[in-house]
Amino acid sequence: MKNAVRLWPVAVAAVGIAGFIFAAFRWTHVDPASLPDEENVEPVTDLPANEHFEKVRVHPMDEKTKYVGAVRAGGRIPVRAPQGMRVAIVRVHHELGDFVKKGDVLFTFAREQIDKAIADAKSKGDTVSETRFRGYLDSVEIKAPCDGVVLSIYRTLGDVPMDDGIPLVELADKSSYRFVVQVPPAVQRLSMPLGSKFQVELQDNLGAVLGVVAEFEDARGGDVPVVLGLEPHEGIEDRLAGTVEVVSGRKEVGMVPKSAVTKRGDVSYVRVWDPDAKSVMEKSVQLGDAIGPDVVILAGVFVDESVVVPGSVPQK
């Protein structure tokens, strides 16, 4: 009995120590199920009344590639209607053997047919077709791209040219030049239809010359040789190298309000919510084009990150 009495302080101390250990465990241990999903952590830092968070939005952007080609002198120059323009010819202005100057009208198309297509598309709310039909208005009159002689006439009064069939007319001009560039078939189909226009950058610091896609040659090694008729340009010569920049695909980048970007010297910054640090941090960014009140972000932040934007939250 005396031994039991002597041991009761030890028992009390043991209970106290056990309680302390249990409390410490509860204090330091956190159930993982109770933690928020880090990927979905929303900004909780208190911002001033004149600031708010906005997500970085996705913006699709064209990817462009430069392709190297070479100038080719002389030869036959086919003249075509724009791809997709199925409008009747109402006048043929020249005959075989006629000499034509650059800019002379070769064919006239039925403008009223284009006007009707524009009106129909507008009434249906089809803005894509309306824009395409309005583009045809620039080609109501098909003009000679250079001085030359009418070598062949393939279409006549009342004909409707098809997308990529035979040309309207073929001119021969030894003083004319074309630019031939090889591109992947997918790029040709996406970005280089007949009648499309490109700036050709010439080597030897000769500057740029406007080229119009006139025809396609047989594929070589998987690529398609695209032939562009060139406008007259001082210093141009046979076999002169050049490059043309063409849309080769699309990618997704970010977009934020311009007001979210600050600059120090040549470096641009945005303030971004960091879910790991649970705070706002500053990140340098690479800017793209400005689009209205917004600006494209090429690098530095990602879509769905939260950036600080001056002003109150916009009303939806």
C-alpha positions in Angstrom: 0.0 0.0 0.0 2.8 2.3 0.9 4.5 1.5 -2.5 1.3 2.4 -4.3 1.0 5.7 -2.5 4.6 6.5 -3.4 3.9 5.8 -7.1 0.9 8.0 -7.6 2.9 11.2 -8.5 4.7 9.2 -11.2 1.3 8.0 -12.6 0.0 11.6 -12.7 3.2 12.8 -14.4 2.9 10.0 -17.0 -0.7 11.0 -17.8 0.3 14.6 -18.2 3.2 13.7 -20.6 0.8 11.6 -22.7 -1.7 14.4 -22.9 1.1 16.8 -23.9 2.2 14.4 -26.7 -1.3 14.0 -27.9 -1.9 17.8 -28.0 1.3 18.3 -29.9 0.4 15.7 -32.4 -3.1 17.3 -33.0 -1.4 20.8 -33.3 1.2 19.7 -35.9 -0.6 17.0 -37.8 -3.1 18.1 -40.6 -5.4 15.7 -42.3 -4.5 15.8 -46.1 -8.1 15.5 -47.0 -8.7 18.9 -45.3 -6.2 20.7 -47.4 -7.4 22.7 -50.5 -6.5 21.4 -54.0 -3.4 23.4 -54.9 -4.3 23.4 -58.6 -7.6 25.2 -57.7 -6.4 27.6 -55.0 -8.0 30.9 -55.7 -6.3 34.2 -54.8 -7.3 35.2 -51.3 -4.8 38.0 -50.6 -6.6 41.2 -49.7 -6.1 43.7 -52.6 -6.8 47.4 -52.4 -10.3 48.5 -53.4 -8.8 49.8 -56.7 -7.5 46.4 -57.8 -8.8 43.0 -58.6 -7.8 39.6 -60.0 -8.4 38.4 -63.6 -7.6 35.1 -65.2 -5.1 35.0 -68.1 -7.4 34.2 -71.1 -6.5 31.9 -74.0 -5.9 33.6 -77.4 -5.3 31.6 -80.6 -2.4 33.0 -82.7 -1.0 32.3 -86.1 2.4 30.7 -86.3 4.4 32.0 -89.2 7.4 30.4 -91.0 9.8 32.0 -93.5 10.4 29.9 -96.7 13.3 30.5 -99.0 12.7 30.6 -102.8 14.2 32.1 -105.9 13.2 34.5 -108.7 12.6 33.0 -112.1 12.7 35.2 -115.2 10.3 35.2 -118.2 8.0 32.4 -119.3 4.2 32.1 -119.4 2.1 33.9 -116.9 -1.3 32.4 -116.1 -3.9 34.9 -114.9 -6.7 33.5 -112.7 -9.8 34.6 -110.8 -9.5 34.4 -107.0 -10.0 30.9 -105.6 -13.7 30.3 -104.8 -15.0 33.2 -106.9 -17.7 31.5 -109.0 -19.0 34.6 -110.9 -20.0 34.8 -114.5 -17.8 36.7 -117.0 -19.7 39.6 -118.7 -16.9 41.0 -120.9 -13.7 39.8 -122.5 -11.5 42.8 -123.3 -8.8 41.4 -125.5 -8.1 38.9 -128.2 -5.2 36.5 -129.0 -2.0 38.4 -129.9 -3.1 41.6 -128.3 -0.3 43.5 -126.4 -1.5 44.6 -122.9 0.1 46.9 -120.4 0.3 46.2 -116.7 -3.1 47.1 -115.2 -5.1 46.8 -118.4 -8.5 45.1 -117.8 -8.6 41.6 -119.2 -12.0 40.3 -117.9 -15.0 41.9 -116.2 -17.3 39.8 -113.9 -21.0 40.2 -113.0 -20.8 42.6 -110.0 -24.6 42.3 -109.4 -24.1 38.6 -108.6 -21.5 39.5 -106.0 -23.7 42.3 -104.5 -26.6 39.8 -104.2 -24.4 37.2 -102.5 -23.2 39.9 -100.0 -26.8 41.0 -99.3 -28.0 37.3 -98.8 -25.1 36.6 -96.4 -25.8 39.8 -94.4 -29.5 39.0 -94.1 -28.6 35.5 -92.7 -26.0 37.0 -90.3 -23.3 35.0 -92.0 -20.4 37.5 -91.4 -17.7 35.0 -92.6 -19.4 34.6 -96.0 -20.2 38.3 -96.2 -16.5 39.2 -95.7 -15.4 36.7 -98.3 -17.9 38.0 -100.9 -16.8 41.6 -100.2 -13.3 40.5 -101.0 -14.4 39.5 -104.5 -15.4 43.1 -105.2 -11.6 43.9 -105.7 -11.6 41.3 -108.5 -14.7 42.4 -110.5 -12.1 43.5 -113.1 -9.2 41.1 -113.6 -6.2 43.1 -114.7 -2.9 42.2 -116.4 -0.2 41.7 -113.8 2.5 43.0 -116.2 3.2 44.1 -119.7 2.7 41.2 -122.1 1.1 39.5 -125.1 -2.1 37.5 -124.8 -0.9 34.0 -125.6 -4.0 32.0 -124.8 -7.6 32.7 -123.7 -9.3 29.9 -121.8 -12.6 31.5 -120.7 -15.1 33.5 -122.7 -18.4 35.4 -122.2 -20.8 33.8 -119.7 -18.2 31.3 -118.3 -17.9 30.8 -114.6 -14.3 30.0 -113.5 -13.9 27.1 -111.1 -11.6 27.1 -108.0 -8.3 25.8 -109.3 -9.0 24.8 -112.9 -7.5 26.3 -116.0 -6.6 30.0 -115.9 -8.7 32.8 -117.6 -5.9 33.8 -119.9 -2.1 33.3 -120.3 0.3 36.1 -121.0 3.9 35.9 -122.3 6.4 38.5 -121.3 10.1 38.0 -121.3 10.7 40.9 -119.0 8.4 39.6 -116.3 9.6 37.7 -113.2 8.1 35.1 -110.9 9.1 33.8 -107.5 9.1 30.1 -106.8 9.0 28.8 -103.3 8.5 25.2 -102.0 6.2 24.7 -99.0 4.6 21.7 -97.3 1.3 20.7 -98.9 -0.6 21.5 -95.6 0.8 25.1 -95.6 -0.1 25.6 -99.3 -3.7 24.5 -98.6 -4.0 26.6 -95.4 -2.4 29.8 -96.5 -1.5 30.0 -100.2 -4.6 29.7 -102.4 -4.6 31.0 -105.9 -4.8 34.8 -105.9 -3.4 35.3 -102.4 -0.8 38.1 -102.0 2.5 38.0 -100.1 5.5 40.3 -99.7 8.6 38.7 -101.0 11.8 39.9 -99.2 14.7 39.9 -101.8 18.3 39.3 -100.9 21.1 41.9 -101.5 19.1 44.5 -99.6 16.8 45.0 -102.6 13.7 45.3 -100.3 10.3 43.7 -100.8 8.1 43.1 -103.8 4.5 42.1 -103.9 3.8 38.6 -105.2 0.5 37.0 -106.2 0.0 33.2 -106.1 -0.4 32.3 -109.8 0.0 28.5 -110.0 1.4 25.3 -108.4 3.9 23.1 -109.9 4.2 19.3 -109.4 5.3 18.4 -105.9 9.0 17.8 -105.3 10.2 15.7 -102.4 6.9 16.1 -100.7 6.8 19.9 -100.9 4.7 22.0 -103.4 6.4 24.6 -105.6 4.2 27.7 -105.4 4.7 30.2 -108.2 4.0 33.9 -107.4 3.8 36.5 -110.1 5.8 39.6 -109.1 5.3 43.3 -109.7 8.1 45.2 -111.4 11.0 46.0 -109.0 14.3 47.7 -109.5 17.3 45.5 -109.3 15.4 42.2 -109.7 17.1 39.4 -111.7 17.0 35.7 -112.5 17.9 33.3 -109.7 17.8 36.1 -107.1 17.1 34.5 -103.7 14.3 35.7 -101.4 12.0 34.7 -98.6 8.3 34.8 -98.0 6.6 34.6 -94.6 3.6 32.3 -94.5 1.1 31.2 -91.8 2.1 27.6 -91.1 -0.1 26.8 -88.1 -1.8 28.1 -85.0 -0.9 28.0 -81.3 -2.6 29.2 -78.1 -1.1 32.1 -76.0 -2.4 34.2 -73.2 -4.2 37.6 -73.2 -4.6 40.1 -70.3 -5.8 43.7 -70.1 -3.1 46.3 -71.1 -3.6 47.9 -67.7 -2.2 44.8 -65.9 1.2 45.3 -67.5 3.9 47.7 -66.2 7.2 48.5 -67.8 10.6 49.3 -66.3 13.0 50.1 -69.1 12.6 47.5 -71.9 11.1 44.9 -69.5 7.4 44.3 -69.1 5.9 42.9 -65.8 2.6 41.6 -64.5 1.7 40.8 -60.9 0.6 37.2 -60.5 -1.0 35.2 -57.7 1.4 32.5 -56.5 -0.7 29.6 -55.0 2.4 28.0 -53.4 3.6 31.1 -51.6 -0.1 32.3 -51.1 0.9 35.8 -52.2 1.3 38.1 -55.2 4.6 38.1 -57.0 5.9 40.0 -60.0 6.8 38.2 -63.3 8.5 39.4 -66.4 6.5 38.7 -69.6 7.1 38.8 -73.4 4.4 40.9 -75.1 2.8 40.3 -78.4 0.3 42.5 -80.4 -2.2 44.8 -78.7 -5.8 43.9 -79.5 -8.2 46.6 -78.3 -8.0 47.0 -74.5 -6.0 43.8 -74.2 -2.4 42.6 -75.1 -1.1 39.2 -76.1 1.3 37.5 -73.7 3.8 35.3 -75.6 5.7 34.0 -72.5 6.0 34.5 -68.8 2.6 33.6 -67.5 0.2 30.8 -68.4 -3.5 30.6 -69.3 -5.8 30.5 -66.1 -3.1 32.1 -63.9 -4.6 35.1 -61.9 -3.1 38.5 -62.6 -3.7 41.8 -60.7 -5.6 44.4 -62.7 -6.2 48.0 -61.7 -9.8 49.1 -61.2 -12.9 47.4 -59.8 -14.2 44.1 -61.0 -16.0 44.5 -64.4 -19.7 44.1 -64.3 -20.9 41.1 -66.3 
